[in-house]
Amino acid sequence: MFDISLSSANRIYAVASAFAIIGAVFTLGGVIGAIWSGSIRERFANERISNNEKETATAKAVAAKANERTAELENEAAKTALQLEKEKMQRLELEQAVAPRIMEQYQSSNALKKFSNVTAIISSIPDIEARRTAAQINATLNMAGWKTKLIPFDPQQIFQDGVIVERNVGAISKDDISGDAADELIKQLQASKIESHTMPAMELPNNTIFIKVGFKPYQYFSDKMLKDGKTNIFGNMLY
């Protein structure tokens, strides 16, 4: 190991020192390069993080806007559904208002059978719907065993809207049950939502009532006009 000359050892030492210096330079360059490239990588990483945060914030803002729009659409849909339901109810009310009167006959006739010895005189105005209603009342009373008599319209008679049942009042005989019969008939008519009421008769035979069928009252329109402020409580138009 020690059999080389001094000059050879010096040359090897010089070469080794040169390699050491060159290695140190490369090491320093590597450290500097690592630091420099690391800073660049960190800067790009920070930019990516910043961009990601911006994109996340944008996505959240878009989602919030979408949720807000969804809430607005749901609110509008709820309002539309409410309006449609309101219009449906108004349409049903209107249809019911203009629909012809219908009397339930089976239960009504059973309730009226106890007055089977009462006679009903029936008349109606010359209107198709009124005549149809009078025919229903006549059929119901026949099912109950009443004696009925349909008479033609008399223009000298007063026919109010709805169904008027005239009955004897004042001094009547003990066996006259026409008053109770009239009350029961009114009850059955009103159960079928047919507007009706009793009135005193001028003069009728014992156990006899007079049924007058007028126009169907269109309470829907009068109520609507009163609500809209177009009539007063007496139904008079306001100008």
Secondary structure by P-SEA (a helix, b strand, c coil): cccccaaaaaaaaaaaaaaaaaaaaaaaaaaaaaaaaaaaaaaaaaaaaaaaaaaaaaaaaaaaaaaaaaaaaaaaaaaaaaaaaaaaaaaaaaaaaacccccccaaaaaaacccccbbbbbbbcccaaaaaaaaaaaaaaaaabbbbbbbcccccccccccbbbbbbccccccccaaaaaaaaaaaaaaaaccccbbbbbccccccbbbbbbccccaaaaaaaaaaaccccccccccc
